[in-house]
Amino acid sequence: MAYALLAAAFLINGAANILLKAASARGFAPSLELGLGLAAFAVNVMFYFAALRSLPLSLAYPVMVAGSFLLVNGYAAVILREKLGPAQVAGYALIILGAFLVLQRQKPL
């Protein structure tokens, strides 16, 4: 259940960032996207808080950040057609590898 809460948190966090990107086209003017983005951040915090009750911070935070990062940048590349250079693609691959390694629950040093 904790992993499902963490997944929901990073998906909602990613959606919040995408909504803020859409709202940014209007500057600081109030908009539906801005309101939904801010609300999504609040909901994200609730899911993340619930996940932290069962998961160590040293696991939850890297997975949360990596998941959100990959979701937002995937959206930017596919939907917004932002160009990615080879160094960025290599960096994304390292982030995926890093998240995978963090998820490997081994005995502490």
C-alpha positions, -999 to +999 in steps of 0.1 A: +000+000+000+028+024+008+043+020-027+009+027-042+006+059-021+041+069-033+033+062-069+001+083-066+022+111-050+047+113-078+020+110-105+000+139-089+032+159-084+040+154-121+005+165-131+008+196-109+040+206-127+024+200-161-006+222-151+017+249-139+035+248-172+002+253-190-008+281-166+026+299-171+015+309-207-008+335-190+018+348-166+005+353-130-031+357-141-055+334-123-065+304-144-081+270-141-047+254-147-031+274-120-058+265-095-057+228-104-019+228-103-018+243-068-045+219-056-027+190-071+005+199-051-016+199-019-030+165-027+005+153-036+017+162-002-011+142+015-003+111-005+034+116+001+028+121+038+008+089+040+035+069+022+062+082+046+043+066+075+055+032+062+085+039+040+120+052+050+127+087+038+159+076+022+138+054-002+107+075-006+123+108-015+146+096-043+118+076-058+093+105-055+118+130-071+129+105-099+094+095-107+081+131-110+112+142-129+108+114-155+071+120-159+074+157-163+104+155-187+087+127-207+057+150-211+079+178-222+096+156-248+066+138-262+037+163-258+055+197-259+081+184-284+110+198-264+143+186-278+165+164-257+202+161-262+223+130-258+235+142-224+200+146-212+190+111-224+220+097-206+211+116-175+176+102-176+190+067-179+212+073-149+181+085-129+162+054-138+192+033-127+195+053-095+159+048-087+162+011-093+192+009-071+175+028-043+146+004-044+169-025-038+164-031-001+197-043+012+212-043+047+227-010+057+265-006+056 
